Amino acid sequence: MAEDVTQLLARAGTDPEQRGRLFKVVYDELRRLARRQLGARGGDQTLSTGPLVHEAYMKLFPNGRGSFENRRHFFGAAARAMRQVAIDYARARLAERRGEGKRPLNIDDIDPNLMQLDSRAEELVHLDAAMTQLGEVDARALQVAELRYFGGMEVLEIAEALEVSEATVKRDTRFAREFLSAALAG
């Protein structure tokens, strides 16, 4: 990258101009993360990478402030923010499907693609609940799962970011996968 992200992060915490520069520098990588997020859910999304990136970026700097230790910390937080945006979006889709005081939908008005998205939205909400449970049992395994599956980071990158061994990351990944599978099955 043309500019050092860590240096920009240090200046971007309270300076809107620096946040704008940071956004330009990290935008492509954030879009790659967003594509991974959305790609895992199929091609029928009405939430696209651009809005996901923008919403997540706003979450990273609430009230115009944000503090990140380094590039890895920032991208880990970005992956978590994207997960939260996707979950919020899924919950909104489920609320729409349940009616929330709206008139009933005529069967002829139903778009089959939206029905498929709604079923995935429900799965995403269940996954979020399972990940919350995982965090209560093992906070580091949750971090590993977020960085691996939502952040698209490789084992070595996660090990460096969390300052643990690669073996620990692999062990945490196995535990997270088993825990989440059991939580989603039950």
Secondary structure by P-SEA (a helix, b strand, c coil): ccccaaaaaaaacccaaaaaaaaaaaaaaaaaaaaaaaaaacccccccaaaaaaaaaaaaccccbbbbccaaaaaaaaaaaaaaaaaaaaaaaaaaaacccccccccccccaaaaaaaaaaaaaaaaaaaaaaaaaacaaaaaaaaaaccccccaaaaaaaacccaaaaaaaaaaaaaaaaaaaac
